[in-house]
Amino acid sequence: MVGHIAFSPIKINNQDSKWVGLAPISVDPKHQNNGIGNKLINEGLDRVRMLNYAGVVVLSDMDCFERFGFNNKPNLEIHEEPHKDTYAVSLNAMPPEGKISVHSAFSRRAWGYSLSSTYN
């Protein structure tokens, strides 16, 4: 395996949503800078779109997600406060606002630290 991407359901304002979080994404260092990450993201977004999800949220300190249509959404709350490195891409809905919760199995790994509320 040279690369991996995962999407998981998220809640917005403690409500089920048709949004997913993107995390993690990885490419084996020996295969980086060959477009594999781009292909994983593009294919992943296509599949999320085919499954009729409203959009995707990602927490990243890299602005590279903008080239895939993601926009910075610092008003989204993660860990009880807005986070400047939150990006979202709408596939068929208005961008979300409020507090994001992920399933507890993904909270630390997907967002880099524990969230105060988790998806139950």
N, C-alpha and C positions, 0 to 999 in steps of 0.2 A: 504494500500500500504506500502510495507517495503523497496522498492528501486526504483530508477529511473535513466535512462541514456538517453541522447539526443545527436543526431548528426545533424549538419546543414551544408549546402554548404558554401564553402569559395572561395574567389578569391585569386589567386596568381599573383602578379605583375599586379593587376587591370584587370586580365583576368579571365573569367569563367574557372573553373577547374573541374575535376572529383574527387576532394578531398573534404573531410568533416572535420569539427572540432568536437571534442568530448568535450561536456560540456553542462550542468553539469552532474555529477554522484553523487548520494547520496544514503545512506542506513540509515534507521532509527537506531539511536544509540542502541536501545534495541535489534537490530538484527545484529549488526556489529560483525565481527570476526567469521562468520558462512559460509563464502564463497559466500555470495550473490553478493558482488561487483565483484568478479572474474567471476561469472556466467553472470552478466550483461555485463561486458566487452567482454567476449568470445562470447556470443550470439549476442551482438551488432556488433562485428567485422565480425561474420559470415553473418549477414544480410547485412551489408555494402558491403561485398565481393559479395554476391548473386546479389546485385543491380549494380554490375560492377563499383563501385567507385575505383579510383586508389589508395587511401590510406586515412589515418586519421592523423590529427595533434591534439596535446593536449598541453596545457600550464599547467605545474604542477611543484611544487617544490619537488615532491616526485618521486623518481626513481623507484617506484613500477611498472610503465608502461613498464619497460624494460622486465619483465617476459612475457609480451604479444607480444613481438617482436618490441616494439617501441625503437627507437634509439635517443639519444640526438642530436638535430639539432640546435645548437646555432647560425648558420648562417641565420636562418629564421628571418626576421624582423617583429617585432610587436611593434607598437608605435614608428615607425621611427628608431628603433635600433635593432640589434640582441638581442635576449633574451636567456640567459643561460638555462632557464628552459623549452625550447620548445622541444617536442618529436614528432617523426613521425614514422609511420609504413607504408611501401609500400605494397600494395596488388597485384598490377599488373603493376607498373610503376616505373620509377626512382624517388628517393626522390626529393621533391620540393626544390627550392632555391629562395630566394627573400623575397618579402613583402606579408604578409598574411592580408587579409581583410575579416571580417565577416559581415553578415547582421547587420544593425544598431540595430535591435531588440535584438541582442545577444551580442553586443560589450562589454558593461559593465559587464553583468552577466557572460558571457562565459570566458572572459579573465581577469576580475578583475579590469579593468580600461578602460577608453575611448581610442579608437583607433583613430589615426589622419585621417585615410581614412576608409570609410565603404563600404560595399557591397551595391550597389544600385539596 
